[in-house]
């Protein structure tokens, strides 16, 4: 008779495969190994341990004069829990009313093959007593006698102690490995687990997968543009030839959208590890810049907004617009109507019902025309202004370079202090003196300070020649900015908008510059664009785009406008030089 088991890791052998003997007693044998690797050792179907256990148990059955009628196998299961397919099937058969299924003995090679938890051992004893079944161990003198029951209780306690102590030591080892930046388990795609021998000992490590890492890097940078969905990115990676690693379990298939989503959220690629929810510095090399990774997280978070599917469509102004009424994000869509397809922009706050904003839908043509007008009005310097900006910037460069050594020393010292503080947080967590929630909240603050100090340090270390070259690039772009924008493709336009302007605030106004609650053909789109910090810094060098600059009718202040009205000292990171923004 064959018993169908509920899990592939468990196996019940039919009686037809076991040679019976003429006996009156019926026996079942239970076999187990802890890991799938043990079950497949040396490419054998059952490894080494299971056949050896079977041989000893069958020999013990013959000594008892019993016929082995059932064999239950759990391959790759822990004994710390009784939730094992073959074990549960054995208990069900043992308590059955069918005489063809029940048995008189359960034979195991050792007690720890069956149970390593004292409470499970007691429950098993009670069930066996009700079923009038006796437990027999090949390695221990366990039987139904009082001495045998005493020994079983003692051995059960010893097995639980061994299991609990092993678990404790394993946790200590994992915590120390995390403290050292080690990787737990299999490294994610793009990396390889390595094994080498140093001084006669095996040393495990992590190396960059030169075959797959370039695809991973491309995926992060591509998704960070905001123009790709997870599904289209997965298709592109498939076309590029990216496949998963070939293992005993996997056969190197293309990444699914779920796998790609997990990959994009994994900080491992920035040189970090996550241990019990806490992010720590890893010992492996980073293949993704933290800024690119954070950009991907922001995009993933934005796309979780209910009802927002506008990111599936592409337009040069995507990500460059905000609502002039509520300050919310602007979506882009297409609508089919009389005469064809109409492109439009809309407030996501109103669209999803998250705000009471009343900004109407605005046609793409009106928004594009208003943005081009803003470019011609704001993003241009005359030759005279360019010469003045060049003179002022060169003078500031000289002063900046002389001060940079002091700044480098300050920020280097600051980084050392912050890194020590960060390590203390990790040590406190690993020593269980701080909860994971406390560590996470404090890590956010420390990491933000580290990022700021690192940025200032990198800026200060830039050479004068590099900064002057960047200044010339910025000045040339501002001289011909509007022309460059008009003739550029969508990708270049998007980059220009992000480089020169903060997100444009858009609104729909009537002829008297009053807001309209519904779309009207005669209404016009008003766009207000604050210069980004680098562009505003250059404009401030010529002293004409500051606080006293004249405003046009469309130049209405909004919730985020005003960075272009700051003084040079307010704009600079160090509080005194606009040259920082050229870095």
C-alpha positions in Angstrom: 0.0 0.0 0.0 1.3 3.4 -1.0 0.7 6.5 1.1 0.7 9.9 -0.7 2.6 12.5 1.2 1.7 16.2 1.3 5.3 17.4 0.6 8.0 16.5 -1.8 10.6 16.5 0.9 8.8 13.7 2.8 8.5 10.1 1.6 6.5 7.1 2.6 7.8 3.8 1.1 5.2 1.3 0.0 5.4 -2.1 1.6 5.9 -3.8 -1.7 9.5 -2.5 -1.8 10.4 -4.0 1.5 11.0 -7.7 1.9 8.6 -9.0 4.6 9.4 -11.7 7.1 7.0 -14.1 8.8 6.2 -12.1 12.0 3.3 -11.0 14.1 4.5 -7.5 15.0 4.4 -4.5 12.6 7.0 -1.8 12.6 7.5 1.6 11.0 10.9 3.3 10.6 11.4 7.0 10.6 14.4 8.6 8.9 15.5 12.2 8.8 18.4 14.5 7.8 18.5 18.2 8.6 19.4 19.8 5.3 18.7 19.1 1.6 22.4 19.1 1.0 22.8 16.1 3.2 20.0 14.3 1.3 21.8 15.0 -2.1 25.4 14.4 -1.0 27.7 12.9 -3.6 24.9 13.2 -6.1 23.1 10.3 -4.5 19.3 10.3 -4.4 19.4 10.1 -0.6 23.0 11.0 0.3 24.8 8.8 2.8 22.9 9.3 6.1 19.5 8.1 5.1 20.6 4.7 3.7 22.7 4.1 6.8 19.8 5.0 9.1 17.6 2.6 7.1 20.0 -0.3 7.4 20.3 0.1 11.2 16.6 0.4 11.7 15.8 -2.7 9.6 18.4 -4.7 11.5 16.7 -3.6 14.8 13.3 -4.6 13.4 14.6 -8.1 12.7 16.0 -8.4 16.2 12.5 -7.5 17.5 10.9 -10.0 15.2 8.9 -7.3 13.5 8.0 -6.7 9.9 8.8 -3.2 8.5 5.5 -2.2 6.9 6.1 1.6 6.6 9.0 3.9 6.1 8.7 7.6 6.6 11.5 10.0 5.3 11.9 13.7 6.0 14.8 14.9 3.9 16.0 18.4 4.8 13.8 19.0 7.8 14.7 20.3 11.3 13.7 18.4 14.4 13.0 21.6 16.4 9.4 21.4 15.2 7.0 18.6 14.7 5.5 20.3 11.6 7.1 17.8 9.2 5.2 16.1 6.4 6.4 12.6 6.9 6.2 12.8 10.7 2.6 14.0 10.6 1.7 11.3 8.2 3.2 8.7 10.5 1.2 10.0 13.5 -2.0 9.9 11.4 -1.3 6.3 10.3 -0.4 5.3 13.9 -3.8 6.5 15.2 -5.8 5.0 12.3 -8.5 2.5 12.9 -7.4 0.5 9.8 -5.4 -2.5 10.9 -3.5 -2.5 7.6 -2.1 0.9 8.3 -1.2 0.9 12.0 1.9 -0.6 13.6 3.3 -1.7 16.9 6.8 -0.1 16.8 8.3 3.2 15.6 12.0 2.6 15.1 14.5 5.5 14.8 18.3 5.4 14.6 18.6 8.0 17.3 16.0 10.0 19.3 17.3 13.3 17.9 16.2 12.1 14.5 12.6 12.2 15.7 12.3 15.0 18.2 14.5 17.8 19.7 11.9 19.6 21.6 10.8 18.5 25.1 7.1 19.5 24.7 6.9 17.7 21.3 8.4 14.7 23.0 5.7 14.6 25.7 2.9 15.0 23.1 4.4 12.2 21.1 4.6 9.9 24.1 0.9 10.6 24.9 -0.1 9.9 21.3 1.9 6.7 21.2 0.5 5.5 24.5 -3.1 6.0 23.2 -2.2 4.1 20.0 -0.4 1.4 22.0 2.7 1.9 19.9 6.2 1.6 21.3 9.2 3.8 20.5 12.5 2.0 19.8 15.9 3.7 19.3 18.7 1.8 17.7 21.4 3.9 19.5 19.8 4.3 22.9 18.2 1.8 25.3 14.7 3.3 25.0 11.8 0.9 25.4 8.5 0.7 27.4 10.2 -0.2 30.7 10.5 2.4 33.5 14.2 2.6 32.9 13.7 3.1 29.2 11.1 5.8 29.8 13.5 7.6 32.2 16.3 7.4 29.7 14.0 8.7 26.9 13.1 11.8 29.1 16.7 12.4 29.9 17.8 12.1 26.3 14.9 14.4 25.1 16.1 17.1 27.5 19.7 16.6 26.4 18.7 16.9 22.7 16.7 20.1 23.4 19.7 21.5 25.2 22.0 20.6 22.3 19.6 22.2 19.8 19.0 25.4 21.8 22.7 25.8 22.5 23.6 25.2 18.9 21.0 27.9 17.9 22.4 30.4 20.4 26.0 29.9 19.1 24.7 30.2 15.5 23.1 33.5 16.4 26.3 34.7 18.0 28.2 33.8 14.9 25.7 35.4 12.6 25.8 38.6 14.7 29.6 38.7 14.6 29.6 38.0 10.9 27.2 40.9 10.4 29.5 43.1 12.6 32.3 42.3 10.2 30.2 43.1 7.1 29.9 39.5 6.0 27.1 38.2 3.8 24.6 35.7 5.2 23.6 33.0 2.7 23.7 33.2 -1.0 24.7 36.6 -2.5 22.1 38.3 -4.7 22.4 38.2 -8.5 25.3 40.3 -9.7 27.6 38.8 -7.1 29.2 35.3 -6.5 29.9 33.4 -3.4 33.6 32.4 -3.4 35.6 29.7 -1.6 39.3 29.8 -1.3 42.0 28.2 0.8 44.4 30.4 2.9 46.8 28.8 5.3 45.1 25.4 4.9 41.7 26.8 5.8 38.6 27.4 3.7 37.8 31.2 3.4 34.4 32.2 2.1 34.0 35.6 0.4 32.0 37.6 -2.1 33.1 38.7 -5.6 31.4 40.7 -8.3 29.9 38.6 -11.1 31.6 40.1 -14.1 29.0 38.5 -16.4 25.9 39.8 -14.7 27.0 42.9 -12.8 27.0 45.2 -15.9 23.4 44.3 -16.5 22.5 45.0 -12.9 24.3 48.4 -13.1 22.5 49.3 -16.3 19.1 48.3 -14.7 19.5 50.6 -11.8 20.6 53.6 -13.8 17.9 53.0 -16.4 15.1 52.7 -13.8 16.4 55.8 -12.0 15.5 57.9 -15.1 11.8 57.4 -14.1 10.9 56.4 -17.7 10.7 52.7 -17.3 8.2 50.4 -15.7 9.3 47.2 -13.9 7.8 45.0 -16.7 9.5 46.9 -19.5 12.8 46.8 -17.7 12.4 43.0 -17.2 11.8 42.6 -20.9 14.9 44.7 -21.7 17.1 42.7 -19.3 15.8 39.5 -21.0 16.7 40.9 -24.4 20.2 41.9 -23.1 20.7 38.2 -22.1 20.6 38.5 -18.3 19.8 35.1 -16.7 19.7 33.9 -13.2 22.5 31.6 -11.9 22.3 27.9 -12.7 21.9 25.9 -9.5 20.5 22.6 -8.4 17.2 24.4 -7.8 17.2 27.0 -10.5 17.9 26.7 -14.2 19.0 30.2 -15.2 15.7 31.7 -16.3 15.1 35.5 -17.0 14.3 37.6 -14.0 10.6 37.9 -13.2 9.0 41.3 -12.3 8.9 40.3 -8.7 12.5 39.3 -8.6 13.5 42.6 -10.4 11.4 44.6 -7.9 13.2 42.9 -4.9 16.6 43.6 -6.7 15.9 47.3 -7.1 15.0 47.6 -3.4 18.0 45.7 -2.1 20.7 48.0 -0.5 23.2 45.2 -0.9 24.3 46.6 -4.3 25.4 49.8 -2.5 27.9 47.9 -0.3 25.4 47.4 2.6 24.0 44.3 4.3 20.7 44.0 6.2 20.8 42.0 9.4 17.5 41.6 11.3 16.2 44.8 9.6 19.2 46.9 10.5 21.4 48.3 7.6 25.1 47.8 8.2 28.2 48.4 6.1 29.2 45.3 4.2 32.6 43.9 3.3 31.7 43.3 -0.3 32.3 45.9 -3.1 29.5 48.2 -4.1 28.4 48.2 -7.8 25.6 50.9 -7.4 26.1 54.5 -6.3 23.9 55.2 -3.2 22.4 58.3 -4.9 21.2 56.1 -7.9 19.8 53.5 -5.4 18.0 56.2 -3.4 16.5 57.6 -6.6 15.1 54.1 -7.5 13.6 53.9 -4.0 11.9 57.3 -4.5 10.4 56.2 -7.8 9.2 52.9 -6.4 7.6 54.7 -3.5 5.9 57.3 -5.8 4.4 54.6 -8.0 2.7 52.9 -5.0 0.2 55.8 -5.0 -3.3 54.4 -5.8 -4.5 55.4 -9.2 -1.2 56.7 -10.5 -0.4 55.0 -13.7 0.9 58.0 -15.5 4.5 56.8 -15.2 3.8 54.2 -17.9 3.7 57.0 -20.4 6.7 59.1 -21.5 7.0 62.9 -21.8 9.9 65.4 -21.5 8.1 67.2 -18.7 7.4 64.1 -16.6 8.8 64.6 -13.1 9.4 68.3 -13.8 6.0 69.7 -12.9 4.1 70.3 -9.6 0.6 71.6 -9.0 0.5 75.4 -8.5 -2.5 75.1 -6.2 -1.8 72.2 -3.8 1.9 71.6 -4.5 1.2 68.0 -5.4 2.7 65.9 -8.2 1.5 66.2 -11.8 0.6 63.2 -13.9 0.5 62.8 -17.6 -2.1 60.9 -19.7 -3.7 60.4 -23.0 -7.4 60.5 -23.8 -9.3 59.4 -26.9 -12.1 61.7 -28.0 -13.7 63.2 -31.0 -11.1 63.5 -33.7 -8.2 61.6 -32.1 -5.9 61.3 -29.1 -5.4 64.2 -26.7 -2.4 64.6 -24.4 -2.9 66.3 -21.0 -1.4 66.9 -17.6 -3.4 66.6 -14.3 -3.0 67.0 -10.6 -2.5 63.6 -8.9 -3.9 64.9 -5.6 -7.2 65.7 -7.3 -7.1 62.6 -9.5 -6.7 60.2 -6.6 -9.0 62.1 -4.2 -6.2 62.6 -1.6 -6.6 66.4 -1.7 -9.4 68.9 -2.4 -7.4 70.5 -5.2 -9.5 71.9 -8.1 -6.8 72.2 -10.8 -8.4 71.3 -14.1 -6.8 69.0 -16.7 -4.4 71.1 -18.9 -3.6 70.2 -22.5 0.0 69.2 -23.3 0.3 72.0 -25.9 -0.5 74.7 -23.3 2.0 73.4 -20.8 4.8 73.0 -23.3 4.2 76.5 -24.7 4.3 78.0 -21.1 7.5 76.1 -20.3 9.3 77.3 -23.4 8.2 80.9 -22.5 9.7 80.4 -19.1 13.0 79.2 -20.6 13.3 82.2 -22.8 12.5 84.6 -19.9 14.6 83.1 -17.2 17.4 80.8 -18.5 19.5 83.2 -20.5 22.5 85.5 -19.9 23.6 88.3 -22.3 27.3 88.5 -23.4 27.9 91.3 -20.9 26.4 89.3 -18.1 28.4 86.3 -19.0 31.7 88.3 -18.8 30.7 89.7 -15.4 29.8 86.2 -14.1 33.1 84.8 -15.4 35.1 87.5 -13.6 33.2 87.1 -10.3 33.3 83.3 -10.4 37.1 83.3 -11.1 37.7 85.5 -8.1 35.6 83.2 -5.9 37.4 80.2 -7.3 40.7 81.5 -6.0 39.3 82.2 -2.6 37.6 78.9 -2.5 40.7 76.8 -3.4 42.6 78.5 -0.6 39.9 77.8 1.9 39.3 74.2 0.8 42.2 72.7 2.8 40.5 73.9 6.0 37.2 72.5 4.9 38.7 69.2 4.0 40.2 68.8 7.5 36.9 69.8 9.1 34.8 67.4 7.1 37.3 64.5 7.5 37.2 64.9 11.2 33.4 65.2 11.1 33.1 62.0 9.1 35.3 60.1 11.5 33.1 61.1 14.4 29.9 60.2 12.5 31.3 56.8 11.5 32.2 56.0 15.1 28.7 57.0 16.2 27.3 54.8 13.5 29.4 51.8 14.6 28.3 52.3 18.2 24.7 52.1 17.2 25.4 48.8 15.4 27.3 47.5 18.4 24.5 48.5 20.8 22.0 46.7 18.6 24.1 43.5 18.4 24.6 43.6 22.1 20.8 43.9 22.5 21.0 47.2 24.4 19.0 49.0 21.7 15.8 47.9 20.0 15.7 47.6 16.2 13.3 50.5 16.1 15.6 52.8 18.0 18.6 51.8 15.8 16.7 52.4 12.6 15.5 55.9 13.6 19.0 56.9 14.7 20.6 55.4 11.7 18.5 57.6 9.4 19.8 60.8 11.1 23.4 59.6 11.2 23.4 58.5 7.5 21.9 61.8 6.5 24.8 63.7 8.3 27.3 61.3 6.7 25.9 62.0 3.3 26.1 65.7 3.8 29.7 65.6 5.1 30.8 63.3 2.3 29.3 65.7 -0.3 31.1 68.7 1.2 34.3 66.7 1.4 34.1 65.7 -2.3 33.2 69.2 -3.3 36.2 70.6 -1.4 38.6 68.1 -3.0 37.7 69.2 -6.5 40.6 70.9 -8.3 40.4 74.5 -9.5 40.8 73.4 -13.2 37.8 71.1 -12.9 35.7 73.7 -11.3 36.7 76.3 -13.9 35.9 73.9 -16.7 32.4 73.3 -15.2 31.9 77.0 -14.9 32.5 77.5 -18.6 30.1 74.7 -19.4 27.4 76.3 -17.3 28.0 79.8 -18.8 27.9 78.4 -22.3 24.7 76.6 -21.6 23.0 79.7 -20.1 24.0 81.8 -23.1 22.2 79.5 -25.6 19.8 77.7 -23.1 16.5 78.4 -24.8 17.8 77.4 -28.3 19.3 74.2 -26.9 16.1 73.4 -25.1 13.9 73.9 -28.2 16.0 71.7 -30.4 16.7 68.9 -27.9 15.0 65.5 -27.8 12.8 64.5 -24.9 15.5 62.9 -22.8 17.8 66.0 -23.1 14.9 68.3 -22.4 14.1 66.4 -19.2 17.7 66.6 -18.1 17.9 70.3 -18.9 14.7 71.0 -16.9 16.1 69.1 -13.9 19.5 70.9 -14.1 18.3 74.5 -14.6 14.8 74.6 -12.9 13.2 73.3 -9.8 9.9 71.6 -10.7 7.7 74.0 -12.6 4.5 75.1 -10.8 1.6 75.1 -13.3 -1.8 76.6 -13.1 -4.8 77.4 -15.4 -5.7 81.1 -15.5 -8.3 83.3 -17.3 -7.6 86.6 -19.1 -7.5 88.4 -15.8 -4.9 85.9 -14.3 -7.6 84.4 -12.0 -7.7 80.7 -11.4 -10.4 78.8 -13.3 -12.0 75.7 -11.7 -12.7 73.9 -15.0 -10.9 73.6 -18.3 -11.7 76.4 -20.7 -10.4 76.9 -24.3 -9.7 80.5 -23.7 -7.8 79.9 -20.4 -4.0 79.9 -20.5 -1.4 77.9 -18.7 0.8 79.8 -16.2 4.2 78.3 -15.4 6.6 79.5 -12.7 10.0 78.0 -12.5 12.5 78.6 -9.7 16.1 78.2 -10.7 18.0 75.3 -9.2 20.7 76.1 -6.7 23.6 75.8 -9.2 21.8 77.9 -11.9 20.7 80.5 -9.3 24.3 80.7 -8.0 25.6 81.6 -11.5 22.7 84.1 -12.0 23.6 85.7 -8.6 27.1 86.3 -9.8 25.9 89.0 -12.2 23.6 90.5 -9.6 20.5 90.8 -11.8 18.3 87.9 -10.8 18.1 88.4 -7.2 15.6 89.9 -4.9 15.0 93.1 -6.8 14.6 91.5 -10.2 11.4 92.5 -12.0 8.6 89.9 -12.3 6.2 89.4 -15.1 2.5 88.8 -14.8 3.1 85.0 -14.9 5.8 85.1 -12.3 3.6 84.2 -9.3 5.2 82.8 -6.2 4.3 79.3 -5.1 4.9 77.1 -2.1 8.3 76.0 -3.3 9.5 79.2 -5.1 12.2 81.4 -3.7 15.6 79.7 -4.0 16.5 82.0 -6.8 15.8 85.0 -4.5 18.5 84.0 -2.1 21.8 85.8 -1.7 25.1 84.1 -2.8 25.9 83.4 0.8 22.6 81.7 1.5 22.9 79.6 -1.6 26.4 78.2 -0.9 26.7 75.0 1.1 29.6 76.6 3.1 27.7 79.8 3.5 30.1 81.9 1.5 30.8 80.7 -2.0 28.7 79.8 -5.1 31.6 77.8 -6.5 30.4 74.8 -4.5 27.5 74.3 -6.9 29.8 73.9 -9.9 30.9 70.5 -8.4 
